[in-house]
């Protein structure tokens, strides 16, 4: 007994006409009659009562019909599921991102889910030194990260996404806020302010960029404390513990109540976000994600 035999049986049972069932299946009438006879032999029972004028189901045929329909439907759904998995239209995707890329992730995932709702997406957030380790772990399919965190060489494909900049973060009630809104940032006014920095151990690249930006503007920050993540830095600033330099995107994703951000001009304050994936990635859903995201950021 095979699926085609069951399909032919269902067609005859629905039409009660061998010629019509043959036409629907692209067969000749003798061919479909042969398939039904073979099915009856395999089952050891008659499924139809046939004479020159009519065709009707036997009691056994009527009892067998629901099972045949269920088997054919299960076979069809299983076939479609496998085809979807083969093309990536069903399955899963593991994405690793950094906190400041949350807005980008939201926009990319929203577009992807609208196109491929049957693909489940798992998100993993990493920061600082853990980001570099994460990118080298092949258990993640796609990475949304800073350009400088992606290892150089021939291992990864890279798609440029968005850019933002470092901002001076002050408590919203700081006396300098009004002056900086009117005339721009004057780093000379920040001397003596307690500075909240990223941990050099946990975020060596952002730590290095922050200090470089400060020193390029003649400002040597008085580091009061170091925090291991951007959320902790933002909360500390909002609580009045000090000032900091934060990514502009973090205003969207961190608890930053009572924090005022002032963008810093200059290429050294720029932060470039990219999507990276291993060139030897096997998950077919990755290509679909790339095809969804790429038009959103095509220059």
N, C-alpha and C positions, 0 to 999 in steps of 0.2 A: 504494500500500500504506500503510495507516495502522494505528495501535496497536489499534483496535477490531477490525479484520479479523484481526489476529494473535490477539487474545483469543478471538474466535469460532472460529478454526482450532484453537487449543489445546483449547477446550471440546469440540469435535467429536472431536478426536484422543483425548482422555481418556475420553469416554463412548462413542465409536463409535455415536452415536445423535443424529441431527439434532434430533429433537423434545426430547430431554432437554437438549441443549446450548442450544436456544432457550429452554427454561424457565429454565435457570440464568442466562441473560442478559437475561431479561425481553423476549424477542422472539417473533415467530411463527415457525413452522417454515419457511414460504416466505421470510421475511426473512433468516434466517440462511443458508439455501441460496443466496440471491442474493449475500450477502456472500462466501461461500466461492467461488462461481463467479467473482466479480469478482477475488478474490485470485488464483485460478488463471490467469485471463486476464493479469493483470499480471505474474505470474511465468513465464508461458508453459509451464506444465506442470500435469498433474493431481496433486492431493494425495490424493484419495480414490477408491476404487473403490466405486461405489454400485449396488445393485440393490434389488428390492422387499423383500428379507428381511434384508440385512446391509450394513454399512459397514466398510471397512477402509482402512488407510493404504497408499498406494503406496510404492515404495522411495524415491521423491523426497520424499514426505510424511514418512516416517520420518527421512530425512536432514535435512529442514528443521525438524523439531520442536524439537531442542535450541537452534537459533539463534533460533526464535520465542520460546521460553521466556526466553532470555537477554535479548532485546530488550525484552520486556514487563517483565521484572524491573528492567532498567536504567531504563526509562521511569518505572516506579513509584517506584523509589528516588530518582530525580532530582526527581520531582514532590514527594515528601515532604520532600526536602532544601530545595527552594525554599519550600515552605509553612512549614517550621521557621524558615528565615531571615526570612521575611516577618513572622512573629509574634515573632521574637526567640528562639525556642527552640533555634536553632543560630546560631553566629556567634562574636563575640568582644566583650570588654568591657575597656576600659583604665581602671584605677583608680589615682589618685594619692593617696598618703597621707603623713602625717608619722610619724616613728619612734614617738612615744608613742601613736599610734593602732593599733599592731600588734595588740594584744589585741582591739580592736573589729573590725579587718579580719579576723582569724582567725575570730571568731564569725560575722560576716556572710558570709564566703566559704564557710564550712562549710555553713551553711544553704542558700546559693544553689547550691552544687555538688550538694547532695543532691537539689534540685528540678530543676536544669537542668544535668545532667552534660555535655551536648553543647556548652555555651557555654564557650569558653576565656577565662580571665581573666588579664590581664597586670597586674602590680603595679609601680608606680614610687614610690620613696620620695624625698621632698624635705623640706628643713628651712629654717627661717629665711626670709631674704629671697627664696630661690628658690621658696618655697611660694606667695607672692603672684603671682609671675610665672607659675608653673605653672597656677594656678587660672584665669588669663586666657587660657591656651592651649587652644583647642578640640579639640586632639588627644586630650585626656583626657575620658572620658565622665562619670566620677564622681570626686569629691574627698572624702576623709575628712580633716578639718582642724580647726583651732581656729576658733571662731565669729568671732573678731576678724580672722582672715586672709581671710575671704570678703568681697569688695568689696560695699559697700552699693549699693543701687539696684534696678533691676528685671531685672537680667541673670540672676540665679540663683534657683532654688528651694532651700530649706534645710529639712532634717529634723534636729531636735535628737536627739542620741544619748546619750552618757554624759558624766558629769562626774567629774573627780578634783581633786586639790589639789596645791599645791606642798608639798614636804617638806624639812625640814632634813636634809641628807645629811652624816653624819660617818663617818670610818673606824670600823669596828666595834670596834676596840680603843681608841677615844678615851676618855680619863678621864671625859668628861661624859655618855657614853652611859647608864651606870647611873643617874645622877642624873636625866636627862631622862625615862627610862622610869618612874621612880617619881613625879616631881612635875611633869612637863611641861617644855616648852622655856622657858628663861630666856635671852632674847637678850643680856642684860647680861653673861652669862658668856662670850659669844663675842668680846668685844673683844680685839683683838690676834691673833685667829686668821687665818691666811692663807685667802683666799676665792678659790675657782675660779668664774669667771663665764662665761656664754655670751658669745661675741663680739658686740659691739654692731653690728658691720657685718653679720655673717651671721645673727644672730638678734635684730634690734632690738626686737621685741615682747616676747619672753621676757626679754631683758635689762632692758627697762623695767619689766616686772612684778616681776621679782626685786628690783630696787633699790627699787621702791615698797613692796613688802611689808616689806623690811628696815627702811627708814626710818620706816614707819608704826609700827614696834615699837621705835623709838629706837636702831636698830642701823645704824651706818655701816660697811659692809663694807670691809675692807682687801684690795682686789683684788690678788691675787698674779699671776694670769695669766688670759687669756681663751681659751676653746676654741670651735671652730666648730660643734661638735655635742654632743648630750647624751651620746653614748657616750664621747666624750673626757673630758667632765666627770666622769662616773661612774667611769671608769678612774683618773682623777687622784685622786679622793677615796679610792678603794680602795687606791691606792698610798701614801696618807698625805701627799699633796702639799698638802692643805688641806681646807676644808669647802665646801659649796655648797648651793644650793636646786635641787631636781630635781622633776619631775613624778612623782607616785606610780606612774603606769603604767609608768614606765621600769624599775622593778625587775623587771618581767616580761620585758623585751626587751633590756636592756643587760647587758653583762658587768659585774656589780656585786658581785663577790666582795669581802668585807671592807667592805661599805658598809651602814650602819644608817640607816634612814629614819624621820623623826619628822614626822607630819602637822602642818601649820600650820593653825590654825583661823582662820575669817574669810572673808567673801565676796571680799576682795581676793586671797586665795590660791587661789580656785576657778579651774578650767580647764574650759571647756565645749567638747565635741567635737560637730561637726555633719557631716552629709553634704550636699554641695552639687552641683548639676548645672545646666548651662545650660538655660534655659527653651526654647531652640530646638533642643535636641539631637535628632538624627534616628535614632540607633541604637535599634532596638526593644528590644534587650536591657536598656537602661537602665530602662525601665518595669518589666520583670520583676524587676530587682534591687531597685528601690524597693518593689515589692509584697512581696518577700521580707523586706526589712529593716524596713519600717515597722511591722508587727505586733510585732516584737521590741522596739521602743522606744516603743510607744504608751503614753501616760501613763494 
